[in-house]
Every structure is written in C-alpha cells, then in structure tokens.
Amino acid sequence: MSQFRVACVQNTATRDIPSNIDWVCAGIDEAVAGGAEFIALPETVGLIEPVNEQIPAATYTESDDIGLAAFRGRARRHGILLLVGSQLIREGNNIHNRCFLLDRDGSIRARYDKLHMFDIELKNGEAYRESDAIAPGDKAVIVETEFGRLGLSICYDLRFGALYRALAQAGAEFITIPAAFTQTTGQAHWHTLVRARAIEAGAFVIAPNQCGHHCDKRYSFGHSLIVDPWGEILADGGAEPGVIYADIDTDQVAKVRSRIPSLKNERPFTLEQQ
C-alpha cells in the first residue's frame, strides 16, 4: 500500500500530564475522523518540564507510563498506525527520550531513543542541557510498515544530516521528526532544515512539532510540517494547536530519486588540509 493519509497532531504540553493526554487523545480522534491512517504526535507529547531536576519525579517506566497506555488504547480502538513522537521513559537509573511506533492492535512495533542531546546556549540567554537529565540512544532505526520503510528521529537530530542520509540509503521512504523545537530556533531554522532533510533524503518527512507557551519560559515554534521528496510543503500547522493532513504516495520517492540520484552518486573522499 503506497498511498495513505497522514496526520500530525500539534499540541502544547504542560506539566499537567493527564490534561495533556486527554487533549492529544481528542486530537487523535479528530485525525481519524479526517481519514488519517498514520498519525504522528510531537516529541515529549505528554509532558514538558523545563526544570531538569524535576524530570525524574514526573517520569514513569515504560510499563507504567500512563500516556503510552492511553495512546496504545487509541491505536487499538481506531486500528491505526500511531507514532508517539516521544515520552520520557525511566529505565533503571536512566531516563530516555523515547519514540514509539504503535501498531494497529496497540502493540509496540518499534522504539527509538533520541541520539543527539539538545545542549545549547543562545545569544539571548536561553540555555538547554538535555544531557543533564536524559541518556542518549546509540542506534538509528528503520521500521518496515505497510506503507513503506519508515526512518525514525527526534527533534535535535534534525541538525545532523548524516543520520538522514544513512536512513535514506538504508531504504527509508518516509522519515518522522517529532519535535518540541523552541520558538527562537524554530523561527530561524525549522522550515529550512525540515525541507532540506526531505530533499537530501529524497523522502517524505513528517514533522509534528509542539507549539505555544508550555510553562515558565518554555515556548515551542509549532508549524508541524509534512514535506514531499522534492521539498514541497504539503501541510503546515501554523502557530496554534490542531491537526494537519496530507495524502502521501511513497511511489513518488523512487521517481524523485531516479531524477536526482544523489544517494547513489556519493563518492568516498579524503580530507586534505593545505
């Protein structure tokens, strides 16, 4: 099945986990009513906690995570493929920023732990140290689905082009980039980077992003995007919570890659300093 309707649910998570989950589940229901067969949720969809020291007390193990349980129930109820952009999952002494692909029966088909930690300091004084609270993953992940081969990534991964090239060269036809991209960095780079990854990979990119004011000084940019392999924006979520849709035909991937076969034209090289 190469043709399907995809939806991104764009939310504004806060510290109130039950309210976040209820809102997102209603968004999933809306997306199903709109005909979506594959629905993607943003990064840390069930909780935004800007204070690293408070994250451990707000997280659950995978088996106890109330958000994951609710989303699994929604996938099962509607018979859809559901990408939980990420939940913060406690595992032993570590916390992982973990993406889940849920099957139509609610089972977990794939997991991906965010590779690249968001450790930055901006000129305006904004600073983030994700690695102070989160343990990074060490594996890239591709999943076989009924719609084609799906490559997984999360938020700050977007800035590391080699990951997306590797996913594409391994056969990914569509790639997800769930995010809670900040207002400042989103205004500067979000659209450009998401379109660039789609063009470089010759793949569809599905990028659900959080939006608005979460709590304290934390704001996200919104503008969830669905982009085709040529880099054309099929849907843009704007700045407010809601749902966006696009109809995808993964047969377009082969056509675009045959026109510009950069994934095959790559040559090894050495770096010479003069």
C-alpha positions in Angstrom: 0.0 0.0 0.0 1.9 3.1 -1.2 -0.9 5.6 -0.8 -2.2 6.8 2.6 -3.4 9.8 4.5 -1.1 11.1 7.3 -1.9 13.5 10.1 0.2 15.4 12.6 -1.4 16.4 16.0 0.2 19.6 17.2 -0.2 20.3 20.9 1.0 22.5 23.8 2.1 20.2 26.6 2.5 21.5 30.1 3.3 19.9 33.5 -0.3 18.6 33.7 0.2 15.1 32.3 -3.5 13.9 32.5 -4.7 17.1 30.7 -2.0 16.7 28.0 -3.0 13.2 27.4 -6.7 13.9 27.2 -6.1 16.7 24.7 -3.9 14.7 22.5 -6.3 11.7 22.5 -9.0 14.0 21.3 -6.7 15.2 18.6 -6.1 11.5 17.6 -9.9 11.0 17.4 -10.2 14.1 15.2 -7.4 12.9 12.9 -9.1 9.5 12.5 -12.4 11.3 11.6 -10.4 13.2 9.0 -9.4 9.9 7.3 -5.8 9.5 8.6 -4.4 6.0 8.7 -1.0 7.1 10.1 -0.9 9.7 12.9 2.2 11.3 14.3 2.5 13.1 17.7 5.2 15.5 18.8 8.3 14.9 21.0 7.6 14.7 24.8 4.0 14.8 23.9 2.7 14.0 27.4 4.9 16.4 29.4 7.0 19.5 29.1 9.1 20.0 32.2 11.7 22.8 31.7 13.5 22.2 35.1 15.8 19.2 34.7 15.9 18.4 38.4 12.1 17.9 38.4 12.0 15.5 35.4 12.8 12.2 37.3 9.8 12.6 39.6 7.5 13.2 36.7 8.5 10.2 34.6 7.4 6.5 34.5 8.8 3.2 33.4 7.5 2.0 30.0 5.1 -0.5 31.6 3.7 2.2 33.9 3.6 5.2 31.6 0.0 6.5 31.6 0.4 8.4 28.4 1.8 5.4 26.5 -1.0 3.2 27.8 -3.6 5.8 26.6 -2.0 6.1 23.2 -1.8 2.3 22.8 -5.5 2.2 23.6 -6.3 4.8 20.9 -4.2 2.9 18.3 -6.1 -0.3 19.1 -9.6 1.4 19.2 -9.1 3.1 15.8 -7.0 0.4 14.1 -4.3 3.0 13.1 -0.6 3.2 12.9 0.4 5.8 15.6 3.8 7.4 16.1 4.2 8.6 19.7 6.8 11.2 19.0 8.4 10.6 22.4 7.7 10.1 26.0 10.3 10.5 28.8 10.8 6.9 30.0 12.6 5.9 33.2 14.7 2.8 32.8 16.9 1.8 35.8 19.0 4.9 36.7 18.5 6.5 33.3 15.7 8.5 31.6 15.3 8.1 27.8 13.6 10.4 25.3 11.9 7.5 23.5 9.8 7.4 20.4 7.3 4.6 19.9 5.6 3.3 16.7 2.4 1.6 17.7 0.7 -1.0 15.6 -3.0 -1.2 14.7 -3.6 -3.5 17.7 -1.9 -1.2 20.1 1.3 -3.2 20.3 4.7 -1.5 20.2 6.2 -2.2 16.8 9.4 -0.1 17.2 11.3 2.1 19.7 13.9 4.7 19.1 15.9 6.6 21.7 16.9 10.1 20.7 20.5 10.1 19.6 21.5 13.8 19.9 21.1 15.7 23.1 19.9 19.3 22.9 22.8 21.1 24.7 22.9 24.7 23.5 23.3 28.3 24.7 21.8 31.1 22.6 22.8 34.7 22.5 19.5 35.8 24.1 20.4 33.9 27.3 18.3 30.8 26.5 20.2 27.6 27.5 19.2 23.9 27.4 21.1 20.9 28.8 19.1 17.9 27.8 22.1 15.6 28.6 21.9 16.6 32.3 18.6 14.7 32.6 18.4 12.3 29.6 20.6 9.4 28.5 21.2 9.4 24.7 20.5 6.5 22.4 23.1 4.8 20.2 21.1 3.2 17.4 19.4 4.5 14.3 16.1 2.8 13.5 14.2 1.8 10.3 10.8 0.1 10.5 9.0 -1.9 7.8 5.4 -0.8 7.6 2.5 -1.5 5.3 3.1 2.0 3.8 6.8 1.6 3.2 10.0 1.8 5.1 10.0 4.4 7.9 13.0 6.1 9.4 12.8 7.4 13.0 14.4 10.5 14.5 13.6 13.2 17.1 13.9 17.0 17.2 17.6 18.0 17.6 18.5 15.0 15.4 17.3 17.3 12.6 20.6 19.2 12.6 22.7 16.1 11.9 22.3 15.4 8.2 24.4 12.2 8.1 21.6 10.4 10.1 19.0 11.2 7.4 21.3 10.2 4.6 22.0 6.9 6.3 18.3 6.3 6.8 17.6 7.1 3.1 20.5 4.9 1.9 19.1 2.1 4.0 15.8 2.4 2.2 13.7 4.8 4.2 10.8 6.2 2.1 9.4 8.4 4.8 11.0 9.8 7.9 9.5 11.2 11.1 10.9 14.1 13.0 8.7 14.7 16.1 9.8 17.8 17.9 9.4 20.4 20.6 11.5 22.8 18.6 11.9 26.1 20.5 10.4 29.4 19.4 13.8 31.0 18.9 15.5 28.2 16.9 12.3 27.4 15.1 11.8 30.8 13.7 15.4 30.7 12.5 15.8 27.2 11.1 12.8 24.9 11.3 11.3 25.2 7.8 14.7 25.3 6.1 16.1 22.2 7.9 12.9 20.1 7.5 12.8 20.8 3.8 16.5 20.2 3.4 16.2 16.7 5.0 13.4 15.8 2.7 15.4 17.0 -0.3 18.7 15.3 0.7 17.0 12.0 1.5 14.5 12.1 -1.4 11.9 11.1 1.1 8.7 12.3 2.7 9.2 14.0 6.0 6.5 14.0 8.7 7.4 16.5 11.4 4.9 17.1 14.2 6.0 19.9 16.5 4.7 21.3 19.7 3.6 24.9 19.8 3.0 27.9 22.2 3.7 28.6 25.8 4.3 25.4 27.9 5.3 26.7 31.3 7.9 29.0 32.8 10.0 30.5 29.9 9.5 27.5 27.6 7.9 28.2 24.2 7.7 26.0 21.1 7.5 27.1 17.5 4.7 25.0 16.1 4.4 24.8 12.3 4.2 21.0 12.2 5.2 20.1 8.6 4.5 17.4 6.1 7.0 17.7 3.2 7.3 15.7 0.0 10.6 14.3 -1.5 11.0 17.3 -3.7 10.9 19.6 -0.7 7.4 20.9 -1.3 5.4 21.7 1.9 2.2 19.7 1.8 0.8 20.9 5.1 1.9 23.5 7.8 0.4 23.5 11.2 0.8 27.2 11.9 1.2 28.5 15.5 -1.9 27.1 17.2 -2.8 23.6 18.4 -4.6 21.4 15.9 -4.3 18.7 13.3 -2.9 18.8 9.8 -3.2 16.3 7.0 -1.6 15.2 3.7 -2.1 12.4 1.2 1.1 10.6 0.6 2.1 8.2 -2.2 5.5 6.7 -1.5 5.9 5.7 -5.2 7.0 9.3 -5.6 10.1 8.5 -3.7 11.6 6.3 -6.4 10.6 8.8 -9.1 12.4 11.7 -7.3 15.5 9.6 -6.5 15.7 8.5 -10.2 15.7 12.1 -11.3 18.4 13.2 -8.8 20.3 10.0 -7.8 22.5 11.7 -5.2 22.1 8.7 -2.8 23.9 6.6 -5.5 26.3 9.2 -6.7 28.1 9.6 -3.4 31.9 9.0 -3.7 34.4 8.3 -0.9 36.9 11.1 -0.3 39.8 12.0 2.0 40.1 15.4 3.6 43.3 17.3 2.8 44.3 20.3 4.7 46.6 22.7 2.9 
